[in-house]
């Protein structure tokens, strides 16, 4: 299953009207992951992605899609802290595979 298919399944999307937009969010989330992990741009297009990083990208892409109107979005739309919790969780997952440089 591709990253696109995983994100779409996570969002429970059955239509294809937002496929291009969704792919943009996946690209953005992947770029964020590479930057956060101190990896060169395009690293995950040439190298295997650890499961924790994959889950972070799925979560972040889904968050971008669900909050594209500037709201918290998604299941926790009425919880102001939900958006911050997504970022906290994504960063914790990405930290596990970070290239710690001194």
N, C-alpha and C positions, 0 to 999 in steps of 0.2 A: 504494500500500500504506500502510495506516495505521500509526501508531506501535505500536499494540497488535499488529497482524499481524507487524510487524518483530521485536518483542520475543519474541513467541510462536515465530516461525521461528528466532530466535537460540537459543532454549531447546529447540528441536525438540520442542515440545509439540503433540500431536495431539488431546488430550482437552480438554473445556471445564469440567472440575470446578473449576479454579482461576482461571477468567477474572476473577471479581470481585476476587480477591486480587491477581492480576497487574495489573489496572487501578489498584488502590491503589498498588502499587509504582511504576508509571509516573507517576502523579500526584505521588508523593513525590519521585521522581528529577527530574521537571520543576521542581518547586518548589525543590529543591536547586540545580538549574542556574541558575534565575532569581536566586536569592539570591547564589550564588557569582559570577555575572556582573554583579551590582549592577543588575539589571533589576527593574522593578515586578512584583508578583505578578500572574500571568495574562498576562504579556507574550507568551508563546508561544501563547496561545489566540487572539491577535489579529494576530500577526506571524509571518512565515516563520522557520523554524528552520534555522540553518546546518547543513550536513552534519556538521561536527565536534561540534556540540552534540547533534545527533541520535544520533550514535554513542555519545557519553558517556551519554546517557539510556538507550539500549539496553543498554549494558554495566552501568550501575548498577542498572537495573530487574532485569536477569538475575541480578546478584549478590545483590540483596535476596531474590529468589525462591529461589535455590540455597542461600542461607545462612539461611533463615527459622527454622531450629532453633537458631541461634546458632553453628553451625560455620562453617568456611571455605566448605564446599560446592563443588559443581561438579567439574570435571575435576581441579583441583589440591587436592582435599580433604585430601591428606596433606602439603601444604606450608603451614606456618604463615605464611609471607610472602605467600601468594597474595592474601589479603584486603587487605593493605596495598597490594599492587601494583595491584589494581583501583582503589582510591581514588587512587593516584598517577596512573594513566593517565587516569581520569575527570577529575581536576583539571587535568591538562595539556591535555586536549582542550577543557575549558570555558574555560581561560585564553585560548585563541586568539580567542574571541569575547567576552571580558570587556569591559565598559564601564569603562575605567580613568578613575576620577575623582580629581581632586586636591583 
